[in-house]
Amino acid sequence: MQKIDPYWAATLRFKMISRITMATMLAAGLVLLAAVLFFEDGQGLDYLGLMQSYTVTAKNLDAMLIMAGLFLLFCVGLASWILTLYASFRIAGPLFRMARNLELASSSRDLPGIRKRDCLQDVSQQLQTAVNMLHDHYACVGSMLDHLEQELLKEAKDENAIKSYINALKDDVRRVRLG
């Protein structure tokens, strides 16, 4: 499995941040354009007319700024929520898949992988490698126990062979021990 290049990951994050910034800037520009073109007070004056009349502008400017600020806050919040949801699925999906893989690990050697575009690719590969090593260990221990059983069932027992099988089992247990 290939590793993700840190430069590529940083570039991807930069691209995502730049897209969010661009979307926020465009939303702010649209709100400003809408305010300039479509804002009218109760007397029918448009924004440019209101700019000429300072007293009317002073009365309505705070409401317009609050509306524009709330709209921008909503847009940024929505974009952040969508980005967070997308990123959480890229983490939560692989964690769910690996949890299911751990449930299947005792009965199956080949586990389904995670999606290619998800995060945690290296952890998924390490899990697959660990499951394969564990199945190899079980097979090796089973084989050695079969040989040891056959040696013990013989009438003419070879003490050296029995000791070598026991020592091989002990070595294998030491090799696999965690920590």
N, C-alpha and C positions, 0 to 999 in steps of 0.2 A: 504494500500500500504506500502511496506516495505521501510525503509530508507536505504540509501547507507552508509555503514560503512566508516568513514574517513580513517581508516587504510587500508582498501581494496582499496580505491581510490588512496591513496598515493602509495601503492604497484603496482597498475596498471600503474600509471604514471612512476614509477621507471622501470617497465618492458619495457614500451614503449621507454624510454630514453636509456635503455641498449640495446635494439634491434637496435635503430638508431646508437648508438655508434658502435655496432658490425658490422653493415652493412658498416659504414664508414671505419672501420678498415680493413675489408675484401676488400673493393674497393681499399684502399691504398696499401694493400699487393699485390693485383692482378696487379696494375699498376707498382709497384716495380718489381714484378716477370717478367712482360712483358718487362719492360725496360732492365732488366738484360739478359733475354733470346733472345729477338728479336731486340734489338737496334743494328743497323749497321750504320757506317758512309759511306761516298762515296767511301772509299778504301776497303770496305768489312771486316773491323775489327768488331768483336762483342764487347759487353760491357766489358767483362773481358780483352780482348786485349786492349781496350781503357784505361782501368784502369792502365795498365802497361805503357802506353804512356801518361805521364802527360800533355804534351802540347796539344795532341788531345783531351783529356778529358776536359781540361780547356776550349777549344773552344766550345764543344758541351754540357757541363754540364748545362749551363744556359737555353738552349732551352729545354733540357729534363726536368729540374725542372719546367719550365713554363708550359709545356704540362701536366706533372703530377699534378701540382697544379690546373690547369684549369679543368682537368678531375675530381679531387676530389671535387672541388667547384661545378661542375655540379652535381655530385652524391649527395652531401649534400643538394644542392638546390632542386633537384628532390625529395629526401626523405622528406625534410621539406614541400615542396608543397603538396605532397601526404598526409602527416600527417595533415596539415592544412585543406586540402579539406575534409578529413575524419572527423576531429573534427568539422568543420563548418557545415557539414551535420547533425551531432549529435545535434547541437544547432538549426540550421536553420529549420530543419524538424519539431521539436516539436513546435517552434514558429509559423510556418505556420499552423500546425494543430490546435494550440490553437486559432489563429486568425479566422480560419474557424469555430471552435467550438463557439466562441463568436457570430459569425453571426447566428449560428443555435440555440443559447441559448434561444432566445425568443419563438421559436416554438417547441423545443424538450427538454425533460428532460434528455434523455439518449444521451450523446455525445460520439463519438468515441474517444478512448484513443490514446495516442502516442505509438510508438513502445517500446517494453520492454527494449531494450538495449540503448535507447536514454537518453540523459540528461534531466533534468527538470521534472522528474517523480513526485516529490513532488508538484511542481507548477501546473502540470496538475491535480493532485488529488485535490488540493485546489480549482482549477477552477471548477471541477465537483461538489465538495461540495457546493461551492458558488451558482452555478446554481440550485442545488437541493433546497438549502435554499430559493433562490429567488422564485422558483416555489411554495414552501410551503407557503411562505409569500403571494404570489398572491392568492393562494387558500384560505388561512385564511381570508384575506381582503375581497375576494369575498363572502365567507360564511357569514361573519359578516355583510356585506352590504345587502345581501339577507334577513338576519334575521331583520335588521333594517328597510328595506323596508316593510317587512311583518308586522312589528309592527306599522309602520306609516300608513299603509293602513287599519288597523283595526279601527272600529268605536269607540271602547272603548280603547283608547291608554293608555298604561302603561308607565307613565313618568319615573319611575325607570328603567324599561327595556331599554327604549330609551337611558337614560343617561349611563347605563352600557355598551351598545353597542358602544356608542360614545367614552367612556373612554377606552374601549378595543381597538378600532381602534387607538386612540391616543397612547396608550401604545405600540401597535404593530409598529406604525410608529417610535416612539422613539427608539425602540429596533433595528430596521433595519437601522437607519440613520448611514451614514458613518462619521467618524471623531469625 
